[in-house]
Amino acid sequence: MIQVKLIFVIGILALIYMNSGCSADSKQLTAAEKYTLDTLYNNTLNEWRNTVDSLCVANKDTIYQRAVDSLKTERMAEIEIYFMK
């Protein structure tokens, strides 16, 4: 569903870009066009932000445990070296 919306937004932006280059005198976007683009961009950004946030929450415990295991392994090696002297 997100991909369909993203393709839709990209399509709209591509059409606006192509139409703006066809005229002899390039015109500025109207206020309504600017508002529409801003709304579409913000909606897409919010969807991506929600997806990234949920992925971070899902992976936080795994990443934390790997970091703890790595630090524990390093410290145990340091302790062994210390007592071997």
Buried (B, 14 or more C-beta within 10 A) or exposed (E): EEEEEEEEBEEBEEEEEEEEEEEEEEEEEEEEEEEBBEEBEEEBEEBEEEEEEEEEEEEEEEEEEEEEEEEEEEEEEEEEEEEEE
